[in-house]
Amino acid sequence: MPDTAEARRHGSAAIVEAQWLSLQLAWQWKRDVHEIRSPGRPCPGIVPLLKAAAAASRLRRLYPFTSHFALLFSSRTGYPWTVQAGSVEPLRNGSFRVRRRDPSAVIGEVETAEEAVDLVVGLLPADFEPVITVPTDSRT
């Protein structure tokens, strides 16, 4: 896993990059464990979703985080999150549900992670906020 404390010493871009790598490694491990413990039971497609999202340059500038299997993108590197665009939820049937950030309404269900990422990128405001580092002592 990436050294997040070291990343914080190098600024926002390093924090965001460490978070992308950390999420990918953690979810890959969780998927591998799921496949060992529950062979034949599908695992939601968070791993391919993370790969597709990481390949999108506009999303790659945001801090990714997951909640209840959904992937979200923040312009802040700590809580409280400032969610940009929307969220993507991988479904057990292999498709992906994309939600708008405000109000949180379903805008579509698509078959591939790449299609979901395209929808989320399309939801980004033209002038979305740059990533802001949140000092450790200001978190609640």
Residue frames relative to the residue before (quaternion, step in Angstrom):
aa qw qx qy qz dx dy dz
M 1.0000 0.0000 0.0000 0.0000 0.00 0.00 0.00
P 0.5412 -0.6283 0.4428 0.3410 3.56 -1.06 0.66
D 0.4798 -0.6472 0.5148 0.2931 3.55 -1.22 0.57
T 0.2306 -0.8207 0.5083 0.1218 3.57 -0.10 1.28
A 0.5940 0.5521 -0.3740 0.4500 3.60 1.09 -0.57
E 0.6461 0.4982 -0.3092 0.4886 3.57 1.01 -0.82
A 0.6329 0.5347 -0.3319 0.4510 3.59 0.97 -0.82
R 0.6409 0.5332 -0.3310 0.4420 3.61 0.97 -0.80
R 0.6332 0.5276 -0.3358 0.4559 3.58 1.10 -0.59
H 0.7153 0.4462 -0.2457 0.4784 3.59 1.21 -0.46
G 0.6417 -0.5810 0.3089 0.3941 3.58 1.23 0.13
S 0.8018 -0.3747 0.2248 0.4075 3.49 -1.44 0.12
A 0.6645 0.5118 -0.3218 0.4392 3.59 0.83 -0.93
A 0.6664 0.4941 -0.3014 0.4700 3.59 0.97 -0.81
I 0.6235 0.5319 -0.3349 0.4650 3.59 1.06 -0.75
V 0.6615 0.5037 -0.3037 0.4653 3.57 0.90 -0.93
E 0.6613 0.5046 -0.3073 0.4622 3.59 0.90 -0.89
A 0.6488 0.5090 -0.3159 0.4692 3.60 0.96 -0.83
Q 0.6529 0.5131 -0.3180 0.4575 3.59 0.98 -0.78
W 0.6188 0.5296 -0.3478 0.4645 3.61 0.98 -0.78
L 0.6883 0.4778 -0.2811 0.4678 3.57 0.85 -0.97
S 0.6445 0.5347 -0.3132 0.4478 3.57 0.95 -0.88
L 0.6647 0.4967 -0.3072 0.4659 3.59 0.89 -0.90
Q 0.6606 0.5138 -0.3150 0.4477 3.57 0.89 -0.91
L 0.6820 0.4808 -0.2918 0.4675 3.59 0.89 -0.89
A 0.6681 0.5101 -0.3043 0.4481 3.59 0.89 -0.90
W 0.7069 0.4473 -0.2759 0.4735 3.58 0.85 -0.90
Q 0.5882 0.5442 -0.3751 0.4660 3.60 1.09 -0.57
W 0.6519 0.5082 -0.3071 0.4716 3.58 0.96 -0.88
K 0.6571 0.5065 -0.3121 0.4628 3.61 0.92 -0.89
R 0.6474 0.5060 -0.3244 0.4687 3.60 0.99 -0.78
D 0.6460 0.5221 -0.3213 0.4549 3.59 0.95 -0.86
V 0.6490 0.5035 -0.3085 0.4797 3.59 0.98 -0.85
H 0.6329 0.5357 -0.3261 0.4541 3.58 0.96 -0.85
E 0.6719 0.5026 -0.2984 0.4549 3.58 0.92 -0.89
I 0.6435 0.4974 -0.3184 0.4869 3.61 1.11 -0.62
R 0.7359 0.4383 -0.2346 0.4597 3.58 0.85 -0.99
S 0.8071 0.1673 -0.0527 0.5637 3.57 1.06 -0.75
P 0.0281 -0.8332 0.5521 0.0110 3.60 0.58 1.07
G 0.7888 0.3009 -0.2400 0.4792 3.54 -0.98 0.89
R 0.6397 0.4698 -0.3357 0.5073 3.60 1.25 -0.23
P 0.4318 -0.7223 0.4676 0.2706 3.59 -0.68 1.02
C 0.2631 -0.7270 0.6165 0.1488 3.52 -1.18 0.69
P 0.5383 -0.6217 0.4370 0.3644 3.63 -0.84 0.83
G 0.5191 -0.7158 0.4032 0.2359 3.55 -1.00 0.92
I 0.1285 0.8207 -0.5449 0.1145 3.57 0.79 0.96
V 0.6245 0.5532 -0.3547 0.4222 3.63 1.01 -0.69
P 0.6990 0.4217 -0.3047 0.4906 3.66 0.75 -0.82
L 0.5951 0.5617 -0.3621 0.4464 3.59 1.14 -0.59
L 0.6550 0.5062 -0.3113 0.4667 3.58 0.93 -0.88
K 0.6429 0.5179 -0.3235 0.4623 3.60 0.99 -0.81
A 0.6714 0.4895 -0.2997 0.4689 3.58 0.91 -0.89
A 0.6677 0.4974 -0.3043 0.4629 3.60 0.93 -0.86
A 0.6440 0.5269 -0.3223 0.4513 3.59 1.00 -0.79
A 0.6549 0.5138 -0.3098 0.4595 3.59 1.16 -0.53
A 0.6114 0.5368 -0.3484 0.4655 3.61 1.25 -0.25
S 0.4109 -0.7659 0.4350 0.2355 3.58 -0.32 1.24
R 0.6572 0.5037 -0.3350 0.4497 3.64 0.95 -0.71
L 0.6737 0.4669 -0.3002 0.4879 3.59 1.01 -0.73
R 0.6081 0.5937 -0.3440 0.3993 3.57 1.06 -0.76
R 0.6353 0.5288 -0.3242 0.4601 3.59 1.22 -0.42
L 0.6618 0.4868 -0.2975 0.4864 3.58 1.29 -0.20
Y 0.5222 -0.6225 0.4889 0.3174 3.55 -1.27 0.47
P 0.2154 -0.8025 0.5419 0.1261 3.60 -0.49 1.13
F 0.0839 0.7703 -0.6319 0.0186 3.55 -1.16 0.57
T 0.3091 -0.7455 0.5618 0.1818 3.52 -1.24 0.46
S 0.0090 0.7588 -0.6511 0.0120 3.49 -1.26 0.61
H 0.8347 -0.0633 -0.0016 0.5470 3.57 -0.64 1.14
F 0.7023 -0.4768 0.2207 0.4804 3.56 0.99 0.98
A 0.5781 0.5685 -0.3981 0.4292 3.63 1.18 -0.12
L 0.3015 -0.7275 0.5900 0.1782 3.55 -1.14 0.73
L 0.0360 -0.7921 0.6084 -0.0334 3.54 -0.86 1.08
F 0.2707 -0.7623 0.5751 0.1218 3.56 -1.29 0.41
S 0.1053 -0.8214 0.5605 0.0069 3.56 -0.67 1.14
S 0.3830 -0.6887 0.5586 0.2589 3.53 -1.22 0.51
R 0.6582 0.4086 -0.3119 0.5499 3.58 1.30 0.26
T 0.4084 -0.7322 0.4972 0.2231 3.56 -1.07 0.73
G 0.7701 0.2177 -0.1623 0.5773 3.57 1.24 0.24
Y 0.6528 -0.5123 0.3942 0.3950 3.48 -1.35 0.23
P 0.5496 -0.1817 -0.8143 0.0438 1.68 -1.93 1.54
W 0.4785 -0.6856 0.4762 0.2724 3.56 -0.93 0.94
T 0.1865 -0.7140 0.6581 0.1496 3.54 -1.25 0.53
V 0.1851 -0.8354 0.5112 0.0810 3.53 0.12 1.35
Q 0.1780 -0.7607 0.6200 0.0728 3.51 -0.94 1.02
A 0.8083 0.2353 -0.1956 0.5030 3.59 -1.20 0.52
G 0.6159 -0.5143 0.4201 0.4238 3.55 -0.59 -1.15
S 0.4703 -0.6360 0.5078 0.3413 3.52 -1.16 -0.60
V 0.2250 -0.7465 0.6104 0.1397 3.51 -1.30 0.44
E 0.1175 -0.7867 0.6051 0.0335 3.52 -0.89 1.02
P 0.2894 -0.7409 0.5742 0.1940 3.59 -0.66 1.03
L 0.2648 -0.7842 0.5464 0.1278 3.57 -0.85 0.98
R 0.6346 -0.5679 0.3717 0.3696 3.57 -1.15 0.55
N 0.6531 0.5135 -0.3242 0.4525 3.60 1.13 -0.48
G 0.6239 -0.5756 0.3212 0.4198 3.59 1.31 0.08
S 0.6192 0.5234 -0.3600 0.4616 3.59 1.23 -0.18
F 0.3727 -0.7188 0.5509 0.2023 3.56 -1.35 0.05
R 0.2278 -0.7546 0.6029 0.1234 3.57 -0.99 0.90
V 0.1562 -0.7839 0.5982 0.0566 3.55 -0.85 1.05
R 0.1151 -0.7910 0.6001 0.0314 3.53 -0.92 1.01
R 0.4781 -0.6154 0.5513 0.2979 3.51 -1.24 0.64
R 0.5138 -0.6685 0.4294 0.3235 3.61 -1.04 0.61
D 0.8216 -0.0244 0.0536 0.5671 3.60 0.91 -0.77
P 0.4726 -0.3721 -0.7538 0.2646 1.63 -0.82 2.27
S 0.5863 -0.6082 0.4154 0.3373 3.53 -1.18 0.59
A 0.2081 0.7722 -0.5646 0.2040 3.55 0.08 1.32
V 0.5069 -0.6238 0.4951 0.3299 3.56 -1.09 0.71
I 0.1531 -0.7961 0.5785 0.0900 3.57 -0.80 0.98
G 0.8144 -0.1704 0.0792 0.5490 3.56 1.20 -0.20
E 0.2275 -0.7002 0.6529 0.1777 3.46 -1.42 0.31
V 0.0502 -0.8116 0.5814 -0.0269 3.56 -0.77 1.08
E 0.5936 -0.6315 0.3949 0.3049 3.53 -1.25 0.48
T 0.8073 0.2504 -0.1188 0.5209 3.61 1.00 -0.73
A 0.6210 -0.5387 0.4249 0.3789 3.52 -1.28 0.48
E 0.6385 0.5395 -0.3296 0.4389 3.59 0.99 -0.79
E 0.6404 0.5060 -0.3249 0.4778 3.60 1.01 -0.77
A 0.6386 0.5254 -0.3227 0.4604 3.58 1.00 -0.80
V 0.6504 0.5094 -0.3100 0.4705 3.56 0.95 -0.87
D 0.6281 0.5335 -0.3378 0.4547 3.60 0.96 -0.80
L 0.6516 0.5058 -0.3174 0.4678 3.59 0.98 -0.82
V 0.6668 0.4980 -0.3069 0.4617 3.59 0.92 -0.87
V 0.6342 0.5179 -0.3347 0.4664 3.59 0.93 -0.83
G 0.6457 0.5312 -0.3099 0.4527 3.57 1.04 -0.78
L 0.6538 0.5098 -0.3050 0.4688 3.58 1.21 -0.45
L 0.5141 0.6508 -0.4264 0.3610 3.60 1.20 -0.31
P 0.4580 -0.6540 0.5155 0.3111 3.57 -0.93 0.80
A 0.6069 -0.5731 0.4018 0.3765 3.58 -1.09 0.65
D 0.7893 0.2591 -0.1198 0.5437 3.59 1.04 -0.77
F 0.1161 0.8306 -0.5395 0.0744 3.58 0.94 0.82
E 0.6197 -0.6003 0.3844 0.3284 3.50 -1.21 0.74
P 0.4674 -0.6420 0.5159 0.3213 3.58 -1.08 0.65
V 0.6273 -0.5310 0.3978 0.4078 3.56 -1.23 0.32
I 0.1523 -0.7697 0.6179 0.0497 3.52 -0.99 0.96
T 0.3403 -0.7292 0.5551 0.2104 3.57 -0.82 0.96
V 0.2276 -0.7567 0.6002 0.1240 3.54 -0.96 0.91
P 0.4192 -0.7093 0.5006 0.2657 3.61 -0.62 1.08
T 0.6277 -0.5745 0.3867 0.3556 3.57 -1.09 0.77
D 0.7118 0.4740 -0.2791 0.4368 3.61 0.85 -0.88
S 0.6557 0.5063 -0.3377 0.4469 3.66 1.16 -0.19
R 0.5242 0.6310 -0.4218 0.3861 3.62 1.24 -0.05
T 0.2872 -0.7449 0.5738 0.1830 3.51 -1.19 0.59
